[in-house]
Amino acid sequence: MATLKLFFGVAIFLALALAGIKIIPPFFANYELEDSMKTEALQSTYSTRSEDDIRASVIKQARNYDIALTPKQVKVSRVGGFGIGTLAIEAEYSVPVELPGFSTTLSFHPSSQNKGVY
């Protein structure tokens, strides 16, 4: 009986470890992307970069974290002038996760906003 309990305990531990290995990396990549978007919003609020340039930069940063974004998935909006307005960056994407006997899709919506000085 003790051997059976040990076997089930090890099996549950291995199943949880496998699930963690598959699920944690997309969340960590999303956190890194959101941090990059915050930095991009902060720097771009005070520069003359266009919305298309900012969008391209966010897509390039997402590739560094193995996130495939298209220009349609990234929304950049600027309200007001350079340095005095508000810059908002939003993205929306999903990541499929395949586990033995179960599959799901994780949806992420990272965003960042920075207001100018005035």
Summary of the structure (lengths in Angstrom):
residues: 118
radius of gyration: 20.1
end to end distance: 71.5
largest distance: 72.7
contacts: 305
relative contact order: 0.17
helix: 52%
strand: 26%
